[in-house]
Amino acid sequence: MINHKASAPIARRQLNLATRHQLTAAGVPDTTITSRTRPGGPWQRLLPRVYLLQTGPPDRRQHALAAVLYAAEPTADPLTGDTAALTGGAALALLGVRDAPHTPTDVLIRSPRRLTATPRVRPVTTSRWPGTLTVAGVPSARPVRAAADFAARCPDPDRVRSVLAQVVQSGWCHPHDLHTELRGARLLSRPAVRAAAGELLAGVRSIAEAQARDVLTATDLPTPLWNARLHTPDGAFLASPDAYWPDEGVALEIDSAEYHYTRDAWHTTLRRRLRLEAHGVLVVSATPSMIRDTPEEVLNALRTLLTLTTPRPTPPTLTARGHVQLALSV
């Protein structure tokens, strides 16, 4: 609830948030700001010089915008993204990337400017200012840059792998563009980042697929195509299996219960498998936990089908499109 006429326009524009500079410039006296942010008052101090103009708790969008307001130059319009922009995990989390952390909140500021960090906000000085966009009312770096900034600061290789895969899988950026961004940030020298980028260029689009690729790489089985789009001879789209061996006509489908807990989702999965089998593709189905906990069972099934199909005189006449494996340069 807005409690002061002078602050109302600012609050409406900025998710009920305002900086001290904005409030005083609008005619709100310092004494009023101080009194309203006392314990039990109608306003709350979220960060140094940044206030929430309501009594209820802030949501994640408000926490994110508060970080941008804190980092933006006091006299600049913070919503333009010219002097401060959300990046890293917090920006990806606003886009709905599941494993991206909301905190700590990374905010880009232009070099050589410096700003004191807080327990929730990490200012990141950069000379490579990115293109920005507004996500849920918050100025943010574009997803490809946010993903690179996240990879630069995340110490957990598995989380880097998972988040980068989700960003690409969700369509927020192309793996080639992400590779270019990671190379521009000189992050490909890091083993975890380089491995994740290599998986994405190979067509892997999830942590489960990445684990399956690790398992397969350690065997003598042929190398499959990952997430290739299969088309029938007349050009109709058939399916996009997780892994596909075109010479043998064998596919691996990794089906997570998380995405198949409804009747419709399960039926969709079964229909996709029936379409593949109707066109002569032999399918091995597995869950992520099978790949992780009992990989030998999956490998034995794949090895059997790949061996059985070796003498096949007429493997499926399908075309794998939209899949080009590129070498990964540093």
Summary of the structure (lengths in Angstrom):
residues: 330
radius of gyration: 25.1
end to end distance: 52.5
largest distance: 86.3
contacts: 1033
relative contact order: 0.08
helix: 42%
strand: 18%
